[in-house]
Amino acid sequence: MAKIQIEKKPEPMSIRKATESEKPFSPLNFWLMGGCVILIFLGYLFMSGGGSTEADGFNPDIFSTRRIVVGPLLSFLGFLLLAFAIICPPHKWKLKNFKKNRTEQ
């Protein structure tokens, strides 16, 4: 009798858990992104406001410092810091204290 040898092929898509160095984001990245989204929301909230109560009236509050300066500045900083939170690699930060504090809670 002839012996038939069957070759064992490796699985093409094996599921394994990614190590910390292979993960694109750390918990700190997600916390920073969440804070930036809140900052953006606050900026839009500061820019919003009611209009005039009269049909043909003029409300000078639309030119307030809160609506023209503070709101857009908060939104811009939120978007800028959000880009930083996404781009900055997590392995460059020392996360030992952050992970330690998160596991204690």
Biotite code that builds the C-alpha atoms (Angstrom):
import biotite.structure as struc

atoms = struc.array([
    struc.Atom([0.000, 0.000, 0.000], chain_id="A", res_id=1, res_name="MET", atom_name="CA", element="C"),
    struc.Atom([1.106, 3.513, -0.759], chain_id="A", res_id=2, res_name="ALA", atom_name="CA", element="C"),
    struc.Atom([1.125, 6.041, 2.051], chain_id="A", res_id=3, res_name="LYS", atom_name="CA", element="C"),
    struc.Atom([-0.580, 9.333, 1.359], chain_id="A", res_id=4, res_name="ILE", atom_name="CA", element="C"),
    struc.Atom([0.771, 12.348, 3.161], chain_id="A", res_id=5, res_name="GLN", atom_name="CA", element="C"),
    struc.Atom([-1.587, 15.199, 3.831], chain_id="A", res_id=6, res_name="ILE", atom_name="CA", element="C"),
    struc.Atom([-0.045, 18.618, 4.245], chain_id="A", res_id=7, res_name="GLU", atom_name="CA", element="C"),
    struc.Atom([-1.438, 20.685, 7.075], chain_id="A", res_id=8, res_name="LYS", atom_name="CA", element="C"),
    struc.Atom([-2.058, 24.251, 5.894], chain_id="A", res_id=9, res_name="LYS", atom_name="CA", element="C"),
    struc.Atom([-2.014, 27.118, 8.357], chain_id="A", res_id=10, res_name="PRO", atom_name="CA", element="C"),
    struc.Atom([-5.271, 28.942, 8.913], chain_id="A", res_id=11, res_name="GLU", atom_name="CA", element="C"),
    struc.Atom([-5.399, 32.066, 6.745], chain_id="A", res_id=12, res_name="PRO", atom_name="CA", element="C"),
    struc.Atom([-7.206, 34.219, 9.296], chain_id="A", res_id=13, res_name="MET", atom_name="CA", element="C"),
    struc.Atom([-6.332, 33.094, 12.775], chain_id="A", res_id=14, res_name="SER", atom_name="CA", element="C"),
    struc.Atom([-7.904, 35.104, 15.578], chain_id="A", res_id=15, res_name="ILE", atom_name="CA", element="C"),
    struc.Atom([-5.527, 36.124, 18.309], chain_id="A", res_id=16, res_name="ARG", atom_name="CA", element="C"),
    struc.Atom([-5.439, 38.838, 20.892], chain_id="A", res_id=17, res_name="LYS", atom_name="CA", element="C"),
    struc.Atom([-3.371, 41.878, 19.936], chain_id="A", res_id=18, res_name="ALA", atom_name="CA", element="C"),
    struc.Atom([-0.555, 42.892, 22.229], chain_id="A", res_id=19, res_name="THR", atom_name="CA", element="C"),
    struc.Atom([-0.307, 46.389, 23.701], chain_id="A", res_id=20, res_name="GLU", atom_name="CA", element="C"),
    struc.Atom([2.336, 47.442, 21.164], chain_id="A", res_id=21, res_name="SER", atom_name="CA", element="C"),
    struc.Atom([0.136, 46.346, 18.232], chain_id="A", res_id=22, res_name="GLU", atom_name="CA", element="C"),
    struc.Atom([-2.966, 48.289, 19.298], chain_id="A", res_id=23, res_name="LYS", atom_name="CA", element="C"),
    struc.Atom([-3.416, 51.576, 17.446], chain_id="A", res_id=24, res_name="PRO", atom_name="CA", element="C"),
    struc.Atom([-5.135, 53.328, 20.377], chain_id="A", res_id=25, res_name="PHE", atom_name="CA", element="C"),
    struc.Atom([-4.720, 53.119, 24.113], chain_id="A", res_id=26, res_name="SER", atom_name="CA", element="C"),
    struc.Atom([-7.366, 53.948, 26.730], chain_id="A", res_id=27, res_name="PRO", atom_name="CA", element="C"),
    struc.Atom([-5.711, 57.339, 27.123], chain_id="A", res_id=28, res_name="LEU", atom_name="CA", element="C"),
    struc.Atom([-6.296, 58.069, 23.421], chain_id="A", res_id=29, res_name="ASN", atom_name="CA", element="C"),
    struc.Atom([-9.989, 57.318, 23.858], chain_id="A", res_id=30, res_name="PHE", atom_name="CA", element="C"),
    struc.Atom([-10.256, 59.524, 26.956], chain_id="A", res_id=31, res_name="TRP", atom_name="CA", element="C"),
    struc.Atom([-8.567, 62.386, 25.098], chain_id="A", res_id=32, res_name="LEU", atom_name="CA", element="C"),
    struc.Atom([-10.871, 61.947, 22.099], chain_id="A", res_id=33, res_name="MET", atom_name="CA", element="C"),
    struc.Atom([-13.917, 62.008, 24.368], chain_id="A", res_id=34, res_name="GLY", atom_name="CA", element="C"),
    struc.Atom([-12.709, 65.197, 26.048], chain_id="A", res_id=35, res_name="GLY", atom_name="CA", element="C"),
    struc.Atom([-12.141, 66.812, 22.663], chain_id="A", res_id=36, res_name="CYS", atom_name="CA", element="C"),
    struc.Atom([-15.649, 65.914, 21.502], chain_id="A", res_id=37, res_name="VAL", atom_name="CA", element="C"),
    struc.Atom([-17.033, 67.549, 24.653], chain_id="A", res_id=38, res_name="ILE", atom_name="CA", element="C"),
    struc.Atom([-14.899, 70.641, 23.944], chain_id="A", res_id=39, res_name="LEU", atom_name="CA", element="C"),
    struc.Atom([-16.246, 70.831, 20.383], chain_id="A", res_id=40, res_name="ILE", atom_name="CA", element="C"),
    struc.Atom([-19.814, 70.472, 21.650], chain_id="A", res_id=41, res_name="PHE", atom_name="CA", element="C"),
    struc.Atom([-19.265, 73.288, 24.170], chain_id="A", res_id=42, res_name="LEU", atom_name="CA", element="C"),
    struc.Atom([-17.920, 75.521, 21.400], chain_id="A", res_id=43, res_name="GLY", atom_name="CA", element="C"),
    struc.Atom([-21.025, 74.961, 19.301], chain_id="A", res_id=44, res_name="TYR", atom_name="CA", element="C"),
    struc.Atom([-23.206, 75.499, 22.352], chain_id="A", res_id=45, res_name="LEU", atom_name="CA", element="C"),
    struc.Atom([-21.524, 78.854, 23.006], chain_id="A", res_id=46, res_name="PHE", atom_name="CA", element="C"),
    struc.Atom([-22.050, 79.892, 19.377], chain_id="A", res_id=47, res_name="MET", atom_name="CA", element="C"),
    struc.Atom([-25.742, 79.088, 19.488], chain_id="A", res_id=48, res_name="SER", atom_name="CA", element="C"),
    struc.Atom([-28.398, 81.332, 20.876], chain_id="A", res_id=49, res_name="GLY", atom_name="CA", element="C"),
    struc.Atom([-31.805, 82.755, 20.291], chain_id="A", res_id=50, res_name="GLY", atom_name="CA", element="C"),
    struc.Atom([-32.668, 85.322, 17.721], chain_id="A", res_id=51, res_name="GLY", atom_name="CA", element="C"),
    struc.Atom([-34.712, 88.450, 18.095], chain_id="A", res_id=52, res_name="SER", atom_name="CA", element="C"),
    struc.Atom([-38.080, 88.291, 19.821], chain_id="A", res_id=53, res_name="THR", atom_name="CA", element="C"),
    struc.Atom([-39.541, 90.849, 17.422], chain_id="A", res_id=54, res_name="GLU", atom_name="CA", element="C"),
    struc.Atom([-40.275, 90.063, 13.791], chain_id="A", res_id=55, res_name="ALA", atom_name="CA", element="C"),
    struc.Atom([-38.263, 92.925, 12.315], chain_id="A", res_id=56, res_name="ASP", atom_name="CA", element="C"),
    struc.Atom([-36.093, 93.618, 15.368], chain_id="A", res_id=57, res_name="GLY", atom_name="CA", element="C"),
    struc.Atom([-32.338, 93.536, 15.618], chain_id="A", res_id=58, res_name="PHE", atom_name="CA", element="C"),
    struc.Atom([-30.666, 91.663, 18.437], chain_id="A", res_id=59, res_name="ASN", atom_name="CA", element="C"),
    struc.Atom([-27.140, 93.017, 19.116], chain_id="A", res_id=60, res_name="PRO", atom_name="CA", element="C"),
    struc.Atom([-26.366, 89.869, 21.136], chain_id="A", res_id=61, res_name="ASP", atom_name="CA", element="C"),
    struc.Atom([-25.423, 88.063, 17.931], chain_id="A", res_id=62, res_name="ILE", atom_name="CA", element="C"),
    struc.Atom([-22.178, 90.055, 17.945], chain_id="A", res_id=63, res_name="PHE", atom_name="CA", element="C"),
    struc.Atom([-21.237, 89.175, 21.525], chain_id="A", res_id=64, res_name="SER", atom_name="CA", element="C"),
    struc.Atom([-17.734, 88.006, 22.406], chain_id="A", res_id=65, res_name="THR", atom_name="CA", element="C"),
    struc.Atom([-19.087, 84.647, 23.522], chain_id="A", res_id=66, res_name="ARG", atom_name="CA", element="C"),
    struc.Atom([-20.541, 83.905, 20.088], chain_id="A", res_id=67, res_name="ARG", atom_name="CA", element="C"),
    struc.Atom([-17.817, 85.389, 17.914], chain_id="A", res_id=68, res_name="ILE", atom_name="CA", element="C"),
    struc.Atom([-14.617, 84.610, 19.825], chain_id="A", res_id=69, res_name="VAL", atom_name="CA", element="C"),
    struc.Atom([-15.044, 82.057, 22.614], chain_id="A", res_id=70, res_name="VAL", atom_name="CA", element="C"),
    struc.Atom([-17.278, 79.547, 20.807], chain_id="A", res_id=71, res_name="GLY", atom_name="CA", element="C"),
    struc.Atom([-15.216, 79.239, 17.618], chain_id="A", res_id=72, res_name="PRO", atom_name="CA", element="C"),
    struc.Atom([-11.987, 79.173, 19.631], chain_id="A", res_id=73, res_name="LEU", atom_name="CA", element="C"),
    struc.Atom([-13.229, 76.264, 21.760], chain_id="A", res_id=74, res_name="LEU", atom_name="CA", element="C"),
    struc.Atom([-14.395, 74.357, 18.684], chain_id="A", res_id=75, res_name="SER", atom_name="CA", element="C"),
    struc.Atom([-11.122, 74.950, 16.849], chain_id="A", res_id=76, res_name="PHE", atom_name="CA", element="C"),
    struc.Atom([-9.069, 73.825, 19.852], chain_id="A", res_id=77, res_name="LEU", atom_name="CA", element="C"),
    struc.Atom([-11.275, 70.756, 20.167], chain_id="A", res_id=78, res_name="GLY", atom_name="CA", element="C"),
    struc.Atom([-10.688, 69.770, 16.545], chain_id="A", res_id=79, res_name="PHE", atom_name="CA", element="C"),
    struc.Atom([-6.963, 70.486, 16.811], chain_id="A", res_id=80, res_name="LEU", atom_name="CA", element="C"),
    struc.Atom([-6.548, 68.430, 19.977], chain_id="A", res_id=81, res_name="LEU", atom_name="CA", element="C"),
    struc.Atom([-8.698, 65.663, 18.496], chain_id="A", res_id=82, res_name="LEU", atom_name="CA", element="C"),
    struc.Atom([-6.257, 65.337, 15.606], chain_id="A", res_id=83, res_name="ALA", atom_name="CA", element="C"),
    struc.Atom([-3.410, 65.175, 18.117], chain_id="A", res_id=84, res_name="PHE", atom_name="CA", element="C"),
    struc.Atom([-5.224, 62.499, 20.170], chain_id="A", res_id=85, res_name="ALA", atom_name="CA", element="C"),
    struc.Atom([-5.711, 60.364, 17.058], chain_id="A", res_id=86, res_name="ILE", atom_name="CA", element="C"),
    struc.Atom([-2.233, 60.793, 15.567], chain_id="A", res_id=87, res_name="ILE", atom_name="CA", element="C"),
    struc.Atom([-0.066, 60.574, 18.680], chain_id="A", res_id=88, res_name="CYS", atom_name="CA", element="C"),
    struc.Atom([1.111, 56.978, 19.185], chain_id="A", res_id=89, res_name="PRO", atom_name="CA", element="C"),
    struc.Atom([0.226, 55.482, 22.574], chain_id="A", res_id=90, res_name="PRO", atom_name="CA", element="C"),
    struc.Atom([3.560, 53.740, 23.103], chain_id="A", res_id=91, res_name="HIS", atom_name="CA", element="C"),
    struc.Atom([5.335, 57.104, 23.394], chain_id="A", res_id=92, res_name="LYS", atom_name="CA", element="C"),
    struc.Atom([3.372, 57.960, 26.528], chain_id="A", res_id=93, res_name="TRP", atom_name="CA", element="C"),
    struc.Atom([4.156, 56.409, 29.852], chain_id="A", res_id=94, res_name="LYS", atom_name="CA", element="C"),
    struc.Atom([0.902, 54.649, 30.612], chain_id="A", res_id=95, res_name="LEU", atom_name="CA", element="C"),
    struc.Atom([1.997, 52.742, 33.704], chain_id="A", res_id=96, res_name="LYS", atom_name="CA", element="C"),
    struc.Atom([0.355, 55.164, 36.129], chain_id="A", res_id=97, res_name="ASN", atom_name="CA", element="C"),
    struc.Atom([-2.756, 55.513, 33.974], chain_id="A", res_id=98, res_name="PHE", atom_name="CA", element="C"),
    struc.Atom([-3.277, 51.732, 33.724], chain_id="A", res_id=99, res_name="LYS", atom_name="CA", element="C"),
    struc.Atom([-2.533, 51.290, 37.394], chain_id="A", res_id=100, res_name="LYS", atom_name="CA", element="C"),
    struc.Atom([-5.142, 53.876, 38.396], chain_id="A", res_id=101, res_name="ASN", atom_name="CA", element="C"),
    struc.Atom([-7.741, 52.387, 36.027], chain_id="A", res_id=102, res_name="ARG", atom_name="CA", element="C"),
    struc.Atom([-7.335, 48.865, 37.436], chain_id="A", res_id=103, res_name="THR", atom_name="CA", element="C"),
    struc.Atom([-7.628, 50.013, 41.041], chain_id="A", res_id=104, res_name="GLU", atom_name="CA", element="C"),
    struc.Atom([-11.078, 51.526, 40.483], chain_id="A", res_id=105, res_name="GLN", atom_name="CA", element="C"),
])
